[in-house]
């Protein structure tokens, strides 16, 4: 069951990442949804999901200083850094 949830999360993130740009996500509730999904996804141990989170956050924060500030203010970047520090080499290779 845990594996299936992880795979579903991965596919959902893949869709969101492809849509992730500041020009598309204009409504505040969509940004808040993205932030919530990022927080939930960072709890998943699947390194592929973490990769997708980084890609999506990178797209959004590069497109918009407003989004960058929002991600910083809500602690998303801090959470990503903590996750990076906890990655073990065996998770990568």
Secondary structure, 3 states (H helix, E strand, C coil): CHHHHHHHHHHHHHHHHHHCCCCCCCCHHHHHHHHHHHHHHHCCCCHHHHHHHHHHHHHHHHHCHHHHHHHHHCCHHHHHHHHHHHCCHHHHC
